[in-house]
């Protein structure tokens, strides 16, 4: 991560207004949405069983209503 970010910051020669580029804004929005989905899905999974329970449960709510692995979907969108 350090090598990639140092190259992008020091040697890439990006124009000054690159932060206002539509591609950058779409990427940031997609990253933030994926992070929100990932955090919310992990919260649902953590609270699925009460302490001491050992049975299996199907997660409900959030994107779990549409996909079976909402936490993985959010992580893929995030990265």
C-alpha positions in Angstrom: 0.0 0.0 0.0 2.8 2.4 0.8 4.6 1.9 -2.5 1.4 2.4 -4.5 0.3 5.5 -2.6 3.8 7.1 -2.7 4.0 6.6 -6.4 0.5 8.1 -6.9 1.3 11.1 -4.7 4.9 11.8 -5.8 5.5 10.6 -9.4 2.3 10.2 -11.2 2.1 13.8 -12.4 -1.7 14.2 -11.9 -3.2 17.6 -12.6 -4.1 19.8 -9.6 -7.8 19.3 -10.1 -7.8 15.5 -10.2 -9.9 15.4 -7.0 -12.8 16.9 -9.0 -12.7 14.3 -11.7 -15.9 12.4 -12.2 -14.1 9.1 -12.1 -12.5 9.9 -8.7 -15.9 11.0 -7.3 -17.7 7.9 -8.5 -14.9 5.7 -7.0 -15.1 7.4 -3.6 -18.9 7.1 -3.6 -18.7 3.4 -4.5 -16.0 2.8 -1.8 -18.1 4.5 0.9 -21.3 2.7 -0.1 -19.4 -0.6 0.0 -18.0 0.2 3.4 -21.4 1.1 4.8 -22.9 -2.2 3.4 -20.0 -4.2 4.8 -20.3 -2.6 8.3 -24.1 -2.9 8.4 -23.9 -6.6 7.3 -21.3 -7.4 9.8 -23.4 -5.8 12.5 -26.4 -8.0 11.5 -24.2 -11.2 11.5 -22.7 -10.3 14.9 -26.1 -9.9 16.5 -27.7 -13.0 14.8 -27.4 -15.3 17.8 -27.7 -14.5 21.5 -24.8 -15.5 23.8 -24.9 -19.2 24.4 -27.0 -20.2 21.4 -25.5 -22.7 19.0 -28.1 -23.1 16.3 -27.9 -21.7 12.8 -30.0 -18.7 11.7 -30.7 -17.0 8.4 -29.7 -13.4 8.4 -32.5 -10.9 7.6 -32.5 -7.2 6.8 -30.3 -4.9 4.8 -28.9 -6.5 1.6 -29.4 -10.0 3.1 -32.9 -9.7 1.6 -31.4 -9.7 -1.9 -28.1 -11.6 -1.7 -26.9 -14.4 0.6 -23.5 -12.9 1.3 -24.2 -9.2 1.8 -21.0 -8.7 3.8 -18.9 -10.1 0.9 -20.9 -8.0 -1.6 -20.0 -4.9 0.4 -16.4 -5.8 0.6 -16.1 -6.5 -3.1 -17.7 -3.1 -3.8 -15.5 -1.5 -1.3 -12.2 -2.7 -2.7 
